[in-house]
C-alpha cells in the first residue's frame, strides 16, 4: 500500500516493470477515491536506476490539493511519451491519503499511583 501525506512531496517505489518486457520511460497513474470516485491522473517519469523497482516523485500538495483523505485505488500503465499509455494495467493496488497534520492524542499523566484500600485489605 502506498501512503501519501498532504502538503509534502513524496517519493514512492513500485514494481510495474515486473509485469512486462517493455522498458517504459514514463508511467501513467490513475488514482480513484473509494468514497467520492474522484479521479487524479498523473504522468510520471521513472527516476530509478534499475529495472527491478521504479521510483517516482509525487507533489502531493499540488496533485491532491482539494481531494479527500482516505482510501484510494490506483492503476499504473506504461507510457512511451506523455500523451498516450499502454492499455495493459501493469500494477494496481491501494493508496492511503493522509491529512497534512497528524493526530496526536491527549495523554493524561497526572494519576497518583497510591491507592486507598478499605476494610483492612
C-alpha positions in Angstrom: 0.0 0.0 0.0 1.2 3.5 -0.9 1.0 6.1 1.9 0.9 9.8 0.8 0.8 12.8 3.1 -0.7 16.2 2.1 1.5 19.3 2.0 4.6 17.2 1.0 6.4 15.8 -2.0 6.7 12.1 -1.6 9.0 9.5 -3.2 7.3 6.2 -3.9 8.7 2.9 -5.0 6.6 0.4 -7.0 7.2 -2.5 -9.4 5.1 -2.2 -12.5 8.0 -3.2 -14.8 7.9 -6.7 -13.2 4.9 -7.5 -15.3 6.2 -6.5 -18.8 9.2 -7.0 -21.0 8.9 -3.5 -22.4 11.0 -0.7 -20.9 8.9 2.4 -20.4 10.4 5.8 -19.6 7.1 7.2 -18.3 4.2 5.8 -16.4 0.5 6.8 -16.2 -1.0 6.6 -12.7 -4.8 6.7 -12.2 -5.9 7.2 -8.6 -9.6 6.8 -7.8 -11.1 7.8 -4.4 -13.0 4.9 -3.0 -15.7 7.2 -1.4 -16.2 10.0 -3.9 -15.0 8.3 -7.1 -12.9 11.4 -7.9 -10.0 10.6 -10.3 -6.5 12.0 -10.2 -4.4 11.2 -13.3 -0.6 11.6 -13.2 2.1 11.2 -15.9 5.3 10.4 -14.0 8.9 9.8 -15.2 10.7 6.8 -13.9 13.6 8.2 -11.7 15.1 4.8 -10.8 18.4 3.5 -12.0 17.3 -0.2 -12.1 14.6 -2.1 -13.8 13.7 -4.0 -10.6 12.0 -1.1 -8.8 10.6 2.1 -10.2 11.0 5.4 -8.3 8.6 8.3 -8.7 8.2 11.7 -7.0 4.6 12.9 -6.4 3.9 16.5 -5.4 1.0 15.5 -3.1 0.3 19.2 -2.1 -0.3 20.1 -5.8 -1.7 16.9 -7.2 -4.2 16.1 -4.4 -4.8 19.7 -3.2 -8.6 19.6 -2.8 -9.1 15.8 -2.5 -10.5 13.8 0.4 -8.2 12.0 2.7 -8.7 8.3 3.0 -8.5 5.1 0.8 -7.8 5.4 -2.9 -7.3 2.7 -5.5 -4.6 3.1 -8.2 -3.7 1.6 -11.6 -0.3 2.0 -13.3 0.2 1.8 -17.1 3.4 2.1 -19.1 3.9 5.0 -21.5 6.4 5.9 -24.2 5.5 9.6 -24.1 3.4 12.0 -22.0 0.2 11.7 -24.2 -0.6 8.0 -24.7 -0.3 5.0 -22.5 -0.4 1.2 -22.9 -3.8 -0.3 -22.3 -2.4 -3.1 -20.1 -2.6 -2.4 -16.3 0.9 -3.2 -15.1 0.1 -2.8 -11.4 -2.9 -2.0 -9.2 -3.4 -1.5 -5.5 -4.4 0.9 -2.8 -3.1 4.2 -1.6 -4.0 6.0 1.6 -4.0 9.8 1.5 -3.3 11.2 5.0 -4.1 14.7 6.2 -1.4 17.3 6.4 -1.4 17.3 10.2 -1.2 14.1 12.2 -3.5 13.4 15.0 -1.8 13.4 18.5 -4.0 12.1 21.3 -4.1 14.0 24.6 -2.4 12.0 27.3 -3.2 12.2 31.0 -0.2 11.6 33.1 -1.3 13.2 36.4 -2.6 10.0 38.1 -1.4 9.3 41.6 -0.1 5.7 41.9 -1.0 5.4 45.6 -4.4 3.8 46.2 -6.5 3.8 49.4 -7.9 0.4 50.4 -10.7 0.0 52.9 -11.7 -2.8 55.4 -8.1 -3.6 56.2 -7.3 -5.1 52.8 
